[in-house]
Amino acid sequence: MISLCYKQYPYKMSLAAMKQFKQATGKDLWCTLIQFLECWHDSAGKSQLTRARKAYEVVDFETASHVFHSLIQAEDKSIPLIEIEDAMFKVGWLPNDRDGNMSDPYPLVLVALGHAINKQFEMDADTAKK
């Protein structure tokens, strides 16, 4: 589930999601997630503001909204992009101490999402190997 502004959305990494993201942004979804995770890892130990700035430089608001939207649309076509953008905007731009991860700004959601997608690929590969 992707948690954005106190709402959870089912998602699916799929070829359709990758194609939708590419059409919307001209970018590769996998590469975007890898670049983001690399940036997040490399900024470990830096101040909260520096980490946030570096994250926003790698994946801006619009690109992140398309990451979430393309993955969510793979499960539920009824969710409009504006709903995702509105949820991202409402939680603000810096990490906070509110209610667990339900109101995290999009960089923290992207970190969790990137790791969850990688874990799913690992599980799928293990299943295919059997």
C-alpha positions as CSV (number, residue, x, y, z in Angstrom):
1,M,0.0,0.0,0.0
2,I,1.1,3.5,-0.7
3,S,0.2,5.9,2.2
4,L,-0.5,9.5,1.1
5,C,-2.2,11.9,3.5
6,Y,-4.0,9.4,5.7
7,K,-5.2,7.3,2.8
8,Q,-3.8,4.0,1.6
9,Y,-3.7,3.0,-2.1
10,P,-3.1,-0.4,-3.4
11,Y,-0.5,-0.4,-6.2
12,K,1.3,-2.8,-8.6
13,M,4.6,-2.6,-10.3
14,S,3.8,-3.7,-13.8
15,L,4.8,-3.1,-17.4
16,A,1.6,-1.0,-17.9
17,A,2.7,1.2,-14.9
18,M,6.1,1.6,-16.4
19,K,4.7,2.6,-19.8
20,Q,2.2,5.0,-18.3
21,F,5.1,6.7,-16.3
22,K,7.3,6.9,-19.5
23,Q,4.4,8.5,-21.4
24,A,3.7,11.0,-18.7
25,T,7.3,12.0,-17.9
26,G,9.6,10.7,-20.7
27,K,11.6,8.9,-17.9
28,D,12.1,5.3,-17.0
29,L,10.3,4.2,-13.8
30,W,13.0,1.8,-12.6
31,C,15.8,4.3,-13.2
32,T,13.9,7.0,-11.4
33,L,13.4,4.8,-8.3
34,I,17.0,3.7,-8.3
35,Q,18.3,7.2,-8.6
36,F,16.1,8.3,-5.8
37,L,17.1,5.4,-3.5
38,E,20.8,6.0,-4.3
39,C,20.4,9.7,-3.4
40,W,18.6,8.8,-0.2
41,H,21.3,6.3,0.8
42,D,24.2,8.7,-0.1
43,S,22.7,11.5,2.0
44,A,22.4,9.4,5.2
45,G,24.0,11.3,8.1
46,K,23.3,14.7,6.6
47,S,20.9,17.2,8.2
48,Q,17.2,16.8,7.6
49,L,17.0,19.9,5.4
50,T,20.0,18.8,3.2
51,R,18.5,15.3,2.8
52,A,15.1,16.7,1.8
53,R,16.7,19.2,-0.7
54,K,18.8,16.4,-2.3
55,A,15.8,14.2,-2.6
56,Y,13.7,16.9,-4.2
57,E,16.5,17.6,-6.7
58,V,16.5,14.0,-7.9
59,V,12.7,13.4,-8.0
60,D,10.6,16.6,-8.1
61,F,7.0,16.9,-7.1
62,E,5.5,16.3,-10.5
63,T,7.7,13.3,-11.3
64,A,6.9,11.8,-7.9
65,S,3.1,12.3,-8.5
66,H,3.5,10.3,-11.7
67,V,5.4,7.5,-9.9
68,F,2.6,7.1,-7.5
69,H,-0.2,7.6,-10.0
70,S,1.1,5.1,-12.5
71,L,1.6,2.4,-9.8
72,I,-1.8,3.1,-8.2
73,Q,-3.6,3.1,-11.6
74,A,-2.2,-0.4,-12.3
75,E,-4.6,-1.5,-9.5
76,D,-7.4,1.2,-9.6
77,K,-8.0,3.2,-12.7
78,S,-10.5,5.4,-11.0
79,I,-7.9,7.4,-9.0
80,P,-7.2,10.7,-10.7
81,L,-3.7,12.3,-10.8
82,I,-5.1,15.4,-9.0
83,E,-6.1,13.3,-6.0
84,I,-2.5,12.1,-5.7
85,E,-1.0,15.6,-6.1
86,D,-3.4,17.0,-3.5
87,A,-2.5,14.4,-1.0
88,M,1.2,15.0,-1.6
89,F,0.8,18.7,-1.2
90,K,-1.3,18.5,2.0
91,V,1.4,16.7,4.0
92,G,4.1,19.3,3.4
93,W,7.7,19.0,2.4
94,L,9.6,18.0,5.6
95,P,9.4,14.9,7.7
96,N,7.1,15.3,10.7
97,D,6.1,13.6,14.0
98,R,2.4,13.1,13.1
99,D,0.7,9.7,13.3
100,G,3.4,7.3,12.1
101,N,3.9,7.2,8.3
102,M,0.4,8.1,7.2
103,S,1.4,11.8,6.7
104,D,4.9,11.5,5.5
105,P,6.1,13.8,2.7
106,Y,6.6,12.1,-0.6
107,P,10.4,11.4,-0.3
108,L,9.8,9.1,2.7
109,V,6.9,7.4,0.9
110,L,9.2,6.9,-2.2
111,V,11.9,5.3,0.0
112,A,9.5,2.8,1.5
113,L,7.9,2.1,-1.9
114,G,11.3,1.5,-3.6
115,H,12.3,-1.0,-0.9
116,A,8.9,-2.7,-1.0
117,I,9.0,-3.0,-4.8
118,N,12.5,-4.5,-4.6
119,K,11.4,-7.0,-2.0
120,Q,8.4,-8.0,-4.2
121,F,10.8,-8.7,-7.1
122,E,13.0,-10.8,-4.9
123,M,10.0,-12.8,-3.7
124,D,8.7,-13.2,-7.3
125,A,12.1,-14.4,-8.4
126,D,12.3,-17.0,-5.6
127,T,8.8,-18.2,-6.5
128,A,9.7,-18.5,-10.2
129,K,12.9,-20.4,-9.3
130,K,10.9,-23.2,-7.6
